[in-house]
Amino acid sequence: MEKPNLEISNPAGIYDPRPHGYSHVASVSVNSSLVFVAGQGGSRTDGVLSDDFRTQVGIVFENIALALKSKGLTMANIAKLTTLVVDYDEAKHEILIEESNKIWPDQKFPVNTLIPVQRLALTGMLIEIDATAID
């Protein structure tokens, strides 16, 4: 469910990014509170990182959802994501699109910047995503 103080849009004249799992513009009303979620990796409280990219993506999104829930928010409150992917390729891109479509089936995706990287903070981390949400 879209929040009234968050508008997601894709202006005419720019290609449609929804097949790639993101949107071009997120507009937040001035009376909103911002909630920042630090970059989340693909491990739970046990610290174990799967060597499977899809598994890590799922856990990253679970961790973001838990962080937002602690503030009474859901994934629908996210305006902006930054996604860091180790050894990025088309197969990983397709997994990100598929997993994003599960979370945002209405395709009201947050804006997202995807950055391929050589490595992340911990050995075995394949993905890290931070989020900016609004209340």
N, C-alpha and C positions, 0 to 999 in steps of 0.2 A: 504494500500500500504506500503510495507516494505521500510524503508529508507536504502540507500546504506551503511551508517555508523553504522547500527545495523543489526547484524546477529543473528537470533534465530535458535537453533539447538537442536537435541536430539540424542546424540551419540549412536552408536551401542554398545550393551553390557549392557545398562541401560534400564529398562523397559520403555515403551512408556507412557509418562505422559499426553498426549493430551486428552484422555478420562476423565481426572480429571481436565482439564482446565488450565494447565500450561505447561511450557517447562523446560528443564534442564539447558540450557546454553544460555546466551545472551552475545554476543561479541560486544564491542563498539570500533570503531576506535579511535586512540589517538587524532585526530584533532576535536573531537566532544565536544560540550558544554553539560554539565549535567544540568538538571532542576529537582529540588526536590519539590514534592508536599507533604505538611504536611498531616498527617492522617485526612481523611475526614470521617465524620459521615453521618448518614442517615437523615439529616434535610436540608431544604432549608433556605432561609434568614429569614423565620418566626420562626425558631428554633423548630418547632413542629416535634416530633419523632413519626412515626407510630409504632404501636405495631406489625406490619406485617414485618417479616424478608425480604421477597422478595421486598417489597416497599422500605425498607431502603437500600438494596443492589442497587437497581436501582438509588436511589438518590445519593448514594456514587459515583457510576460511572458517573452520570451526573455532580457532583461537580468536580470530577477529570478532566472530559472533559472540563469544563468551565475554570478551572485553566490552563490547557494546552493550550487552545485556546487563553488565554491572552498572551501567548508567541509564538503564531503562530504554535502550535503543535497539534497533534491529538493523539488518543489512540494508533495508530500504532507506535508512538514514544516511548512508554513505554518499558523499558528494564527490570525493576524490580518492583514487588509489595510486600508489606508485609500486610497480612490480619489478623486482630484480630477479633475473633468471640466469643461472649458470649454464653455459654451453647451449644457449638458446638455438632452437631450430624449428622448422615447420611442425614437426610432430608435437613438440611442447606447446607451440602456439595453439594447435587444434585442441589439446587437452584443456588449456586455459579457457578457450571459447566454450567448450562443452560444459565445464564446471561452472562457468559464469552463467550460462543459460539455465542451469539447475537453480541457481540462487535468484536470478532475475528473469523468470520466464516471460515477464511482460516486456522484456528488453529495455527497461528504463535503467540501463547500466550507468554506473558512476563514470565520470571521466577517469582516464587511466593513462599513465605514462609507463611504458614497458622499456626496461633498460637491460640489455644483455651484459653480463659481467663474467669475469674469469673465475671468481670465487666469492664466497660470502664469509661471515664471521666464523662459522664453525665448519670443520671438515665434514663433508657429507651433506651440508645444506645445499639444496638444489634451487630453492625459491625463497624469497622474502617479500612480503607485501606490507606496506603501511597504509593506514586509512585516515581520512578526515571525514568525520560525520557531523551532522547538525542536529540540534534538538529544537 
